[in-house]
Amino acid sequence: DSYIKYMPTEFLHKGSYTMTGNFATDSIKTISFTSVNTSSYIIVGSLYGSSTTSPGYSSQNDMIWTTFNRTSSSFKLGLREVSGNTGTLYFKYYLLKS
């Protein structure tokens, strides 16, 4: 097909979450927000570090993340950093009704 099916039609919320630590082992963070009255949404997110100079990129380019357990007022963010460096990370996200 030459078009996108099931395109989200409603913007529900946007936010950001800051975290500091060592994510060498699996870490789970709960991101809470004002209720959007549904748990049926798509999370569009961007994870990035605080450093823009060397060794910033090389110490922040190996993150693995996933989201799960969506509710009307929160979701879980699972994180793992392959290198195990400590630092500050930012997760910016948008919620779109699915």
N, C-alpha and C positions, 0 to 999 in steps of 0.2 A: 504494500500500500504506500501511496505517496503522501500520506498525511499522518499526523500524530493522533493516535486513539487515546481516549481517556485522559485528555489534558486536564490538569487541575484548573479549577475555575475560580477558586476563592482564596485570597490571602488571609491567613488567620492570625499570625503573630510573627514578630521578629525579636531576636534577643542575642545576647552574648554571655559567655561563661568563661571566667578566668581561673586557671588552676596552676599551682606550683608544686613541683615534687620530682621524684624519680619514678618513671613509669616502666622500669625494666621488667616488672611482673604485671600481670593483668590487673588493671585498675578499673573500677566502675564508679562513675559519678552520676548523681541524680540531678538533672536540670529541671527546675521547677519554674512555672510561669502562671499567670492568671488563666483561669479555665477558659478554654476555647469551645467548650460544650460538645466535644467529640474526641474520640481517640482514633478516628479514621483520617489521618493526615500523612503527608509526605514531608520528611525532614530534608531540607536542602542545606548542607552545612559546609563550612570551611574551617579547617584546623591549621593554625600557624603558630610559630614561635615568636619570642620577643626580640631576638637578635637578628640584625640584618647585615652584620659584618662577620668576617671570619673569626672564630670557627662556627659562627651561627648556623650557616646553611648545613655544613657537614655534620653538625651535632643535632640537627632537627629535621633531617630529610628521611628519616626511617621510622615514621609513626604509622601504626595500624589503628584504625578506629572503626567502630560500628555503633549503631543505635538499636535499641530494643525496649520492650515493656512500655509502649506508648499508653498514656492515659490522657484524660482531658486537661490535665494540669501539670504533666511532667513526662519525661522520658529518660531512659538510662543511656549513658554514653560509655562505651567500653573502649579502653585505651591500652596500647602496648608499644613501648619504644624498644626497638631491636638493640640499639647501642647502650641503653640504660643511662643516658645522660640526665642530669638534673637541670630543670629550667622552668620557665614560665610559658604556658601554652594558652592560647585563646581559641575558643570555638564560637564562631558566629553562625547563626542559623536563621532560616525562615521556615515557617510551617505553612503548607499549602493543603487545602482540603482535597481529599482524594475521592 
